[in-house]
Amino acid sequence: MRILFVMDPVSTVLVDEDTSFALMLEAQNRGHAVEHCLLRDLFVDGDHVGARARAATCQRDPAEPITLGEPRDLDLRADVDCVFMRKDPPFDVPYLWACQVLEHARGDTLLINDPRGLRDANEKIYATYFPELMPATLISSDKERIKAFVARHGGRGVIKPLGMMGGHGVFLMKEGDPNLNATIETTTVGGTTLAMAQEFLPSIKDGDKRILLLDGEYLGSINRVAQGGDLRSNIHVGGRVEGADLSEDDRRIVEALAPRLKADGLVFVGLDVIGGRLTEVNVTSPTGIQQASRISGQNLEAKVLEWIERAV
């Protein structure tokens, strides 16, 4: 097969952490042609949808994990078997346009995750379709409404921007904190942008579980534990990674989300769960597969590629 990875520049890849790299390396080891492009390399020319792509060669070399060939145009319908959309957030206008361009390849090329699903499934808001599985959650840009929410839920809460990842812009809110107004104003850009507020879960001290799903089925999981007094446990900000088994609450979450994820074409997904409560549904570029593979002793990347091979 020829698999195109639409992602960030290869200079951003961390060889022992990056999920996109692990998937690319596994594809290469299975004899598939691996291609790389950026969002800006996609194009539509008449009835032709394509990408200015480069052949990618992967190696576990921290200094240069991916080397790229010369750029040339690929027809996403005729030349490519699978497009793996792995661009990290922010989910912004260029990202939206890229999803709309990829829509032209629907029916001819396997698209993971489905661009229509990506457009509809904001990683924070998507979880709110399952309120019974979540901590108390508010989506709002109104400072007074958010402060009332914090007061209503024990005087502590967490606020997050809707379009970011990796713990970026996540703040703890405390009733009476002199920085509370400024925190809310910063996250909501002066009350002009929606943000997510959630009740503070004391069980965060035990970690934030990442549950990876493949076509609605459990693939693997890790637990990320915050370090150095940081509220955030994300790998990007230095969270310690340890093994994690699924609890009954975790299994209930997976079972509840699986039908909707499959219906929306969200094949490779990462659920964030704290203390048995769903906090986010990661669909743009879920991470953690290398860590989950090492801890479980399995090659989880191979399972993803096997699924793609069957689907193609």
Secondary structure as GFF3:
##gff-version 3
##sequence-region A 1 312
A	DSSP	beta_strand	2	6	.	.	.	ID=ss1
A	DSSP	three_ten_helix	10	12	.	.	.	ID=ss2
A	DSSP	alpha_helix	19	29	.	.	.	ID=ss3
A	DSSP	beta_strand	33	37	.	.	.	ID=ss4
A	DSSP	three_ten_helix	39	41	.	.	.	ID=ss5
A	DSSP	beta_strand	42	45	.	.	.	ID=ss6
A	DSSP	beta_strand	48	58	.	.	.	ID=ss7
A	DSSP	beta_strand	66	68	.	.	.	ID=ss8
A	DSSP	beta_strand	72	75	.	.	.	ID=ss9
A	DSSP	beta_strand	82	85	.	.	.	ID=ss10
A	DSSP	alpha_helix	93	102	.	.	.	ID=ss11
A	DSSP	three_ten_helix	103	105	.	.	.	ID=ss12
A	DSSP	beta_strand	110	112	.	.	.	ID=ss13
A	DSSP	alpha_helix	115	120	.	.	.	ID=ss14
A	DSSP	three_ten_helix	125	129	.	.	.	ID=ss15
A	DSSP	three_ten_helix	131	133	.	.	.	ID=ss16
A	DSSP	beta_strand	137	140	.	.	.	ID=ss17
A	DSSP	alpha_helix	143	152	.	.	.	ID=ss18
A	DSSP	beta_strand	156	161	.	.	.	ID=ss19
A	DSSP	beta_strand	171	174	.	.	.	ID=ss20
A	DSSP	alpha_helix	180	187	.	.	.	ID=ss21
A	DSSP	beta_strand	195	199	.	.	.	ID=ss22
A	DSSP	three_ten_helix	202	206	.	.	.	ID=ss23
A	DSSP	beta_strand	208	214	.	.	.	ID=ss24
A	DSSP	beta_strand	217	225	.	.	.	ID=ss25
A	DSSP	three_ten_helix	235	237	.	.	.	ID=ss26
A	DSSP	beta_strand	240	243	.	.	.	ID=ss27
A	DSSP	alpha_helix	248	263	.	.	.	ID=ss28
A	DSSP	beta_strand	268	274	.	.	.	ID=ss29
A	DSSP	beta_strand	277	282	.	.	.	ID=ss30
A	DSSP	alpha_helix	289	296	.	.	.	ID=ss31
A	DSSP	alpha_helix	300	311	.	.	.	ID=ss32
###
